[in-house]
Amino acid sequence: MGKSLYQKVWEAHSVKTLSDGRTQLLIGTHLIHEVTSPQAFGMMRELNLKVRFPERTFATVDHIVPTENQQQPLADPLADQMLNELRKNADEFGITYFDLASGKQGVVHVVGPEQGITQPGTTIACGDSHTATHGAFGAIAFGIGTTQVRDVLATQTIAMGGLKVRRINVTGKLSPGVYSKDVALHIVKVLGAKGGIGFAYEYGGNIFDEFTMEERMTVCNMSIEGGARCGYVNPDQKTFDYLKGRNYSPKGADWDVALERWKSFASDADTVYDDVVNIDAADIEPTVTWGISPDQGIAVSDSIPDPEQASNPEDKASIIEALEYMKLPAGQPIKGTKIDVAFIGSCTNGRISDFREVAKYIQGKKVAANVKAIAVPGSQVVDIMAKQEGLDKIFTEAGFEWRAAGCSMCLAMNPDKLVGDQICASSSNRNFKGRQGSPIGRTVLMSPVMVAAAAIEGGIADARETFNF
């Protein structure tokens, strides 16, 4: 019987089986940022421990950094303290740190791949749930808590139970105007926010074969929104072409050796999965969320659910709660819902391909007067590339604010926040209550091109109509 990539990577990194049945798992690459690491380093000092393999840990700042004025001292004293603390910890423990002056800083899940740190056939851990992003390269990547961050720093291992593997095949042909973000939202909608609990998701089918690496990252990023611990795509020539020549990729003869090793981790053709889900690409439309969970999504052409038509009391209560918070009328078309803010960025959709795609459609158009629109590159490298290509000018001429790299409006840890009950069209990954800073702020998830359409129309719109697909 063949083995899946998950099984191969797990076995290759297993140190031993613990008495409680869990595996002591070697972590090949450890990524850290300023939010979940300070306490871990504090515990290291209390225990008088050193970082076991500092060359395997990489740090950057993303969550708390402002996207307007990044000069220190930052306006927020706590944010400034956290930034200084990470710099001190990196210096003291000998860790590579991509700070604001490096030209390489950015959202940790954007920085890892673009620097060539993210590689196939390895285990990757980070104190951030969206570490699943790195699975796009054929890695087993997952978020960990602060005490586990300490464990990885001290031992380069964690104790972890194994997962089942669900293969998700998306096959056929995507319609014009349907993007990888729509695929991600559709998968979460179909399988549910808890559907992946206990699973690793393996994404396949011709759609994933055809996707670029950045499109694969978008879907793997949102595996966690579907309840999965991690998600991955088997490495192929696109993976290797993306990594070749990057700063931390193997060079020379080491590249050839690495390439053969990476290829060996791909799932075998005769792998038997714990579950298989098949999705027809033709069934996927531009998708938006209407509620307070990422699985509460509908096609932009559909109407907001009516709780009276729910199949059971639990679903009815969930719909009522969501509609009360979102202040949306049951049974009405989602299209046309007014927005106040439009945000393009985050570890889901803050890469250069996202801005290139939007720029193709917004030239000559203007953001509606009632909308505040911001574009936030996922890293300083993305920012530099965008400016070299003139993308920033296209965005600003259309009425967007072009910001510096950071997590920005994905979450409420920096100055970019909603005010009151503002509603935001967002290319990020979560639409929880209060996620974007205001306890009554409302978030509607969608693809970057759909965000651009909403910004221009002043409300949720079908990008296929706005941009004449």
N, C-alpha and C positions, 0 to 999 in steps of 0.2 A: 504494500500500500504506500502511495506517495505521501510526501509531507508538504504542509503549507509553509510559506515563508515564516509565518508566526512560529510554528513548531521548530523550524531550523534555527532561527535567531535565538529562541528561548533556550534550546539545547546548547547552542554554542556559548551562551553566556551564563549557564547554570553553574554555580560554584558547588552547591550541595543542597540536599533536601533537609529541611529543618524538622525538628521533632513534631511540630504542629502540622506538617504536611506542606507548608509553604516552601518556596524556593529562595535560596540566597542567590540573588541575581546580580551579576556584574553589570555596571552601567558604563557603556562605552564612552558616552559624551554627556556632560552635565552642563546645562545652561542655567544661568542665574540672572536675576534682575534686582532692582532696589527694594522691592516690596516684601518678598518672602525670604530674603537671605539674611537681613540683619540679626534676627533672633537666632538663626542657625549658627552664625559666626559667634554670637554671644555664648551659646552653649559650648561651642568648640573651645573658647577661651576658658570657660568655667572648668572644663574637663582637661585642660592643658593639652589639647590635641592639635596636630598639624593636618593640613589637607593632604590626603594620601597620594593623590596623583594630580597635582595642580595643573599639569599640562592638558588634562582632560576636561577642565572647567573653563567656561567662557562667560564673561559678564557684560551686560549693557544696561542702560537706563531707558525706560520707556513709559511706564505707567504714570509716574507723577510729573514728568517733565512738561512744562508748558509748551505750546506750539507757536506762541507769538514771540515773547522775549525770553530767550534761554540764557541770557547772561547771568552769571552768579555775582552776588547772592540772588537766588530766586525770590520772587515776591512772597511766596509761601515759605515761611521759616521751616516748617516740618519737611516740606519737599526738599529744601536746600540741605537740611540735616541728613535726610536719607541719601541724597546724592553724594554728599561728603563721606558718609559712612561706608558706602559701597566702594568708593575710591580708596579709603583707608584699608578696608578689608582685602581688596584686591592687591594692594601694595604689600601688606603684611604677610599674606598667605601665598604670594607669588602667582596670582591668577591673571590671565589675559583679560583686559578690560577695555571695551570700546566705549569711551566716554564722549562727551559732547564735542571735544576738540579733536577727536580722532578721524572724523570724516567717514566713520564706519558705524556710528551709533544708529539705533533704530529699534523698532519692535523686535523682540528677541526671536520671534518665529519668522521674521523677514531676514534678519541678519544672519542667522545660522545657515540657511541655504545659499544666500548670495555670497557668503565668504567661503563656501565649500566645506564648512564644518559638518553639516548634515550629510551623512553618507549611508549607502545601502548596507544592509546586513548587520546593523549595530543596534544597540539599545540607547535610547536618548531619554533623559529625564529633566524636568524643569519644574520649578514651583509655580506652575501656571497650567490651567486645565487645557488650554489650546495647544499644548505641546504635540497633540495628535497631528498637527500640520506636517511635521517632519516625516510622517509615514508615507508621504507622497514619493519619497525616495527609496522606499523599500526598507525602511527602518521601523522598529517597534518603539514608538515614542509615546510617552504618557506624562501627565501632570502628577506631581507629588506634593505632600504637605511639608510644613516647615521642619518638623522633626525628621522627616525623610531626607530633606535637603541636608540637614546635619549629618545623617547617616552616610549619604553619598560623599559629602566632603571628607568625612573621617575614614571611610572604608572603601569607597567607590562601589558599594553594593547596597541593595535594599532587600528586605524580605517581602515576597509577593506571591500571591496565589495565581495559578494558571487560569487562562480564559478559554472559552469555546471560540470557534471561528465561524463567522457567517460570511459567505460569499454573496456580494451584491453585484449582479450583472445589469448593466444599463446598455441596451443594444438598440440598433436602428439608426434613425437620423433625427437630430435636433432641428426644430423649426428655427427660421431666422428670428433673432431677438431673444432666443433662449440661451442662457449662459450657464457656466459651471455653478454659479450661486443658485440658480433656479434648480439645478439638479440636486444640490445639497439640501435646499429647502424642501424639495419634493420627497426626497428619501426620508427626511425627518418627519414630514407630514404622514407618509405612508406607514412607516414603522413605529412612529410615536417617540415622544421624548424619553420614555423609559424602555423602549423596545430593544435597545442594545445592551442593557445591563447584563454583565457577565460575559460579554462578547468582545472580540476583536473583529472589526469589519475589514474584509478584503474586497476592494473595489475592482471590478473588471468589466469585460464586455468591450465591444468596439468603440464605444464612446470614450472610455478611459484610455484605450489605446491611442485614440486620436487627440485627446486632450494634451495641451502643453503642460510642462511641469507646474507652471503657476496656476493653471486651471485645476490640476490634480491637488495642489496644496489647498485650494479653496474648499474642496469637498472633504478632504481629510481633516481640515481645520474644524469642521462642524460635526465630526463624528461624535464628539462629546455632547453636542446638543441632542443627539439621538440616544444618549445613554451609554454608548460604547466606551470602553476604556481607551481604545486606540483604533485607528483606521489606517490602512496602507494600500499602496498600489505596488505591484511587482515591478522591480527595476527593469528597464529596457534601454534601447539605444538612446532614446530621448533623455533618460536619466543621466547616462554617461556623457552625452554631448553637453548637457547643462553644466555638469561638474568639471569637465576638463578645463584646466588652466586657472581655476579659481584659487584664491590665496592659500587655502588650507587643503586643497585637493592634492593627492599624491602626484609626484613629478617623475619624469624619466622612466627608468626601469620599474620603479615602485608603482607607477600608474598601471603598467601592464599586469603586474602581480595582483594589484587591487581589483582590476577589472575582472579577472578570472574568478576571484573570490566573490565579488559582488554578484556575478551572474549565477553562481552556485546557490544563492539563497532564494531565488525565485521559486514559487510554488510548483511542485511537480504536476504534470498533466493529469496524473491519476489520483490526485489528492481527493480524499473524501471529507467534505465539510460537515460541520454540525448542523448547518442550515444553509439553504440557498434561496435567494430572493431574486426574481427576474423582473425587470422594469423595462417597459417599452418607451424609448426616448420620445416617440410621437405623442405620448400621453402627457408630456411635461410642457407646461406653458410658463410664461413669465409669472413668477410666484411672489406673493407678498404675504406678510403675516397680518393678522387682524386682532390678535389677542396678546397674552402676556407670557406665552411659552412658544419656543421656536417651532413646535409642531402644530401650532394654531395658524396654519397658512392656507391660502386659497389661490387659485389662478386669478390674475388681475381682472379677468373678464367675468368672474363669479361674484355672487352676492355674499354679504356677511351672514354667517350662520344664524338660524333662528332657534333659540333654546327649546321652543315648543316642538321642534321636529327632532330633538335629540333621541337617540335610541334607548337611553337608560338614564336614571336619575343622577348618576355621577357625572355623566357628560353634560346633562342639562345644567347642573350646578356650576360646572367648570365654565361653560359658555356664558352663563349669567354673570359670574364673577368677572370674567374677562371684558365683557361688553360694558359693565358698569364702570370698570376702571378706565377703559379706552374711550368711553363716552361715544360709542358707535351704535347706530340704530340697526337692530336685527332685520335681516331680510333685504337690506338696501345694497345696491352695488358698492363695492369697495372703491371703484374708480370714481374720481371726483372728490374724494375726502380731502379736505384742505390740510395743508401742512404749514409749519412755521419754520422748520429748520431742515436742511439737507446736508448729509454728511457722507463723504466718500473717503474711505481710509480703513484702518485697522489691520490686524493680522489675517483677516479673511480676504479683504479686497483693497489693500494699500500698496500693491506692487505696480511696477512700471507698465505692465500689460493692461492693467485696469485703467490707468490714466490715458494711455494711448487710445484705448477703445472708446472711452467717453469723449476724448478730444475730437475724434472723427465726426461726432454728431452735434457737438455744441457750438461749433464755429458759426458765427453769424447769428446766434440765438442769444437771448438774455434771460437771466434768472428773474422770476416774477418779483414784483416790488414787495410782496408780503413775505418773502422767504429769505432767510439768512442761510447762505450756502458756503460750506467750507470743504476744501480738498486738502488732505493731510497725507503726504507720502509716508510709506511705512519705514523708510530708512533714509539716512543721509545720502546713500548711494543712489536710491531711487530719486531723491530730490535733485541730485546733480545731473542724472541722466535726463530727467524731465526738463530741466532748464536748458540743457544742451540741445534738446529737440524742440524747444520753444513751447512745450506743453503748458507751462505755468502761465505764459501770456495768453494762450487760448482760454484757459480757465478764468483768469482775472478779467479778460475782455468780455467774457460771458456773464460776469457778475459773481463768480466764486472768490472767496478769500483763499489764497495759496499759503499754507502754513509750513512750519518746520516739522521734522519727523517726530512721531510719538504715537501713543495709543489714542490720545485725544478723546473724542466723544464716544468711544466704545464703552467707557466706564467712567465712573464719577471719582477719579483720583487725581484730577488735574483741573485747571480752570475752565475747560471746555465742557459746559454743562447746560442742560435744558433749564428753563425758568418757568415756574408754575406748571400749568398743564399743556405746555407746548407739545406739539406732535412733530416727530422727526422721521423723515425718510432716511434710513441708514443702511450702509453697506456692511455693517458690523455683524455680529453673530448672536447677540442676545437681546431679547425684548422684555426682560423681567421688569416687574414694578420697580421704579426708581433707578433702573440700571444706568441711565444717562444723567444722573445727578439730582434731578428734582423728584421728591417723593410722589409727585403726581404727574410727572412727565411721561409722555407716551412715545413708544418706539415702534416703527413699522420697518421690518427687515425686507431688503430687496437687493437686486444686483446693482452695481454702479451705474450702468446705463439707465436702469429704471429710476435710480435716485436722481440722475440728471434730468430725466423726463419730468419727474415730479417737481423738481426745482424750477424748471422752465414753465410748466403749466400752473404752478402754484398749488397743486394737489396731486394725489396719487393718479398716475396716468399710465396708459399702455404705451411703452416706448416704441412699439411697432407702428403706432399711429402718429406719435409725436415726431418721430424721425423717419417716417415713410419707409419702413423695412419692406 
